[in-house]
Structures are given as C-alpha cells and as structure tokens.
Amino acid sequence: MMLWWERVARVTPVPLILRMVVFLASFSGLWLASPQQASVPRLILIMVFIATLPALLPGTRIVDVVLIGIVAAWVATTLGVGEPAEPVRVFAIATALYLAHSAAALAAAMPYDAIVDAQVPLRWAARCALVIIAGGVITAAVVVTARTVPPDRGVIVLLAGLGIVLGTVAVLTRKR
C-alpha cells in the first residue's frame, strides 16, 4: 500500500489545477452567498475548511452538500438577513456553483496521477467560458427587460422568462 506522501509526490498538474478550481469556486460561492457580517476571520476559516472538502473528495456527495449549502446560505442571506438579491452577486454565485460542479465532475473522473492531454482542460475551459458568457448575456437581458416591464404584466414576463430558460436548456442539452 502506498503511503500518503508517495501519492502526493505522484500528483500531476491537471488534476491538481482542477481541484484548485473546485476549492476556489466553492470558497467564492460560500463567501459571496454569506452576509456581509460573516467576513470575520473565524467564519472565513470555516469557509476555507468547507471549500477544501469538495476539492479533496470531488467524486463524493460532499460536493453536492457544499453546493446546496451555498444556495441555502444565499437564500438565508436574502430572505433572513434582508440583503438585496443584486443581479451581479447572483450571477457570480451561479458562476461559482457551475465552476465548482463542473470542475469537481472532471476531477472525479480523472485519477490524481493521470497524464492528461492538453486538449482536455482547454476544451473544458472553453465550454465553461461559453456557458458563463451565455448565462451573463441572458442575465443582462433579463435585468434590462425587467426594469422596463410594468407591474401589471409580471406574470406574462415570468412565463416568457421560463420559456427562455427552457429554450436555453434545450439548446445546451441537444444531441449532436
């Protein structure tokens, strides 16, 4: 049986970078979803510990628990503490959730000592960038449109927004 330091010595760059992305995205999501009052060193250390778990164990349910925790923290911050749901902050949290999930999925499928072709992380990064840019464009369109809609047409706009979301999901998940 290999000792832990022998395993650490065998780690290759791509799996390590993916796990760093999982950590950074998880920590960013936790930090952005927390109320402003939570930016004290003790709570930041707890966030660092929590963000380390999915980075170390990307193929487990811990990733799901941390991502659900980020969403729960955001809901508690907006509904419980009363901080506004600013579009930029919501988009940043959504981006962190997507990156943490996507990087954890790729890291889970890749052994820590895998020799990886450079095209794999480049294609993954390009796909992530495409999804994030598309999400940003849709978010900006929704924010701009929402400001111009009279209050009595809220249900129509809500249904149109749901249609846009369903259309986007259909385009992104179609078979090639």
C-alpha positions as CSV (number, residue, x, y, z in Angstrom):
1,M,0.0,0.0,0.0
2,M,1.3,3.4,-1.0
3,L,1.9,6.0,1.7
4,W,0.2,9.4,1.5
5,W,3.4,11.3,0.7
6,E,4.1,8.9,-2.1
7,R,0.7,9.6,-3.5
8,V,1.2,13.4,-3.1
9,A,4.5,13.0,-5.0
10,R,2.7,11.4,-7.9
11,V,0.1,14.2,-8.4
12,T,0.1,15.7,-11.9
13,P,-0.7,19.3,-12.8
14,V,-4.1,19.0,-14.4
15,P,-5.9,17.1,-11.6
16,L,-4.2,19.5,-9.1
17,I,-5.4,22.5,-11.0
18,L,-8.9,21.1,-11.3
19,R,-9.0,20.6,-7.6
20,M,-7.8,24.1,-7.0
21,V,-10.6,25.4,-9.2
22,V,-13.1,23.4,-7.1
23,F,-11.7,24.9,-4.0
24,L,-11.6,28.5,-5.3
25,A,-15.1,28.2,-6.8
26,S,-16.5,26.7,-3.6
27,F,-14.9,29.3,-1.4
28,S,-16.0,32.1,-3.7
29,G,-19.6,30.8,-3.7
30,L,-19.6,30.5,0.1
31,W,-18.1,33.9,0.6
32,L,-20.5,35.6,-1.9
33,A,-23.6,33.8,-0.5
34,S,-22.8,34.8,3.1
35,P,-24.0,38.1,4.6
36,Q,-21.6,41.0,4.9
37,Q,-21.3,40.4,8.7
38,A,-19.8,36.9,8.0
39,S,-16.5,38.4,6.8
40,V,-14.7,37.8,10.1
41,P,-11.6,35.6,10.3
42,R,-13.2,32.8,12.2
43,L,-16.0,32.3,9.7
44,I,-13.6,32.7,6.8
45,L,-11.5,29.8,8.2
46,I,-14.7,27.7,8.4
47,M,-15.5,28.6,4.7
48,V,-11.9,27.6,3.8
49,F,-12.4,24.2,5.5
50,I,-15.7,23.6,3.9
51,A,-14.4,24.6,0.5
52,T,-11.5,22.2,0.9
53,L,-13.7,19.2,1.3
54,P,-15.1,19.0,-2.3
55,A,-11.6,19.8,-3.6
56,L,-10.2,16.8,-1.7
57,L,-13.1,14.5,-2.4
58,P,-14.6,15.5,-5.8
59,G,-16.3,12.2,-6.5
60,T,-18.4,12.2,-3.4
61,R,-21.7,13.6,-2.2
62,I,-19.8,16.2,-0.2
63,V,-19.7,18.3,-3.4
64,D,-23.5,18.2,-3.5
65,V,-23.8,19.1,0.1
66,V,-21.4,22.1,-0.2
67,L,-23.2,23.4,-3.3
68,I,-26.6,23.0,-1.7
69,G,-25.1,24.8,1.4
70,I,-24.1,27.7,-0.9
71,V,-27.6,28.0,-2.2
72,A,-29.1,27.7,1.3
73,A,-26.7,30.4,2.6
74,W,-27.7,32.7,-0.3
75,V,-31.4,32.1,0.5
76,A,-30.8,32.8,4.2
77,T,-28.9,35.9,3.4
78,T,-31.5,37.4,1.1
79,L,-34.6,36.3,3.0
80,G,-33.3,36.1,6.6
81,V,-30.8,38.9,6.8
82,G,-32.5,41.1,4.1
83,E,-29.6,41.8,1.8
84,P,-30.8,42.6,-1.7
85,A,-30.5,40.0,-4.5
86,E,-28.3,42.1,-6.8
87,P,-28.0,40.6,-10.3
88,V,-24.2,40.8,-10.3
89,R,-23.9,39.0,-7.0
90,V,-26.5,36.3,-8.0
91,F,-24.6,35.8,-11.3
92,A,-21.3,35.5,-9.5
93,I,-22.7,32.9,-7.1
94,A,-24.2,31.0,-10.1
95,T,-20.9,31.1,-11.8
96,A,-19.1,29.8,-8.7
97,L,-21.7,27.0,-8.4
98,Y,-21.3,26.0,-12.1
99,L,-17.5,26.0,-12.0
100,A,-17.3,24.1,-8.7
101,H,-19.7,21.5,-10.1
102,S,-18.1,21.2,-13.5
103,A,-14.5,21.1,-12.2
104,A,-15.5,18.5,-9.5
105,A,-17.1,16.3,-12.1
106,L,-14.0,16.4,-14.3
107,A,-11.6,15.9,-11.3
108,A,-13.7,12.9,-10.1
109,A,-13.3,11.2,-13.5
110,M,-9.6,11.8,-13.5
111,P,-7.1,10.0,-11.3
112,Y,-4.8,12.2,-9.3
113,D,-1.8,10.9,-11.1
114,A,-3.3,11.0,-14.7
115,I,-1.2,12.2,-17.6
116,V,-3.7,14.4,-19.4
117,D,-3.6,15.7,-23.0
118,A,-3.6,19.5,-23.0
119,Q,-6.8,19.5,-25.2
120,V,-8.9,18.1,-22.3
121,P,-8.6,21.1,-19.9
122,L,-8.6,23.6,-22.8
123,R,-11.9,22.2,-24.1
124,W,-13.3,22.1,-20.6
125,A,-12.3,25.7,-20.0
126,A,-13.8,26.8,-23.4
127,R,-17.1,25.0,-22.6
128,C,-17.2,26.6,-19.2
129,A,-16.5,30.0,-20.6
130,L,-19.2,29.6,-23.2
131,V,-21.8,28.6,-20.6
132,I,-20.8,31.5,-18.3
133,I,-20.9,34.0,-21.2
134,A,-24.3,32.8,-22.3
135,G,-25.5,33.0,-18.7
136,G,-24.2,36.5,-18.4
137,V,-25.9,37.6,-21.6
138,I,-29.2,36.1,-20.6
139,T,-28.9,37.6,-17.1
140,A,-28.2,41.0,-18.6
141,A,-31.2,40.7,-20.9
142,V,-33.4,39.7,-18.1
143,V,-32.2,42.6,-15.8
144,V,-32.7,45.2,-18.6
145,T,-36.1,43.8,-19.6
146,A,-37.3,43.6,-16.0
147,R,-36.8,47.3,-15.5
148,T,-39.0,48.2,-18.5
149,V,-41.9,45.9,-17.6
150,P,-45.0,47.5,-16.0
151,P,-46.0,45.7,-12.7
152,D,-49.3,44.5,-14.1
153,R,-47.6,42.3,-16.7
154,G,-45.4,40.4,-14.3
155,V,-47.0,37.0,-14.9
156,I,-46.5,37.3,-18.7
157,V,-42.9,38.3,-18.2
158,L,-42.4,35.4,-15.8
159,L,-43.8,32.9,-18.3
160,A,-41.6,34.4,-21.0
161,G,-38.6,34.1,-18.8
162,L,-39.3,30.5,-18.1
163,G,-39.7,29.9,-21.8
164,I,-36.2,31.5,-22.4
165,V,-34.7,29.2,-19.7
166,L,-36.3,26.1,-21.2
167,G,-35.2,27.1,-24.6
168,T,-31.6,27.7,-23.4
169,V,-31.6,24.3,-21.6
170,A,-32.9,22.6,-24.8
171,V,-30.2,24.2,-26.9
172,L,-27.4,23.4,-24.5
173,T,-28.5,19.7,-24.0
174,R,-29.4,18.7,-27.5
175,K,-27.6,15.8,-29.1
176,R,-25.1,16.4,-31.7
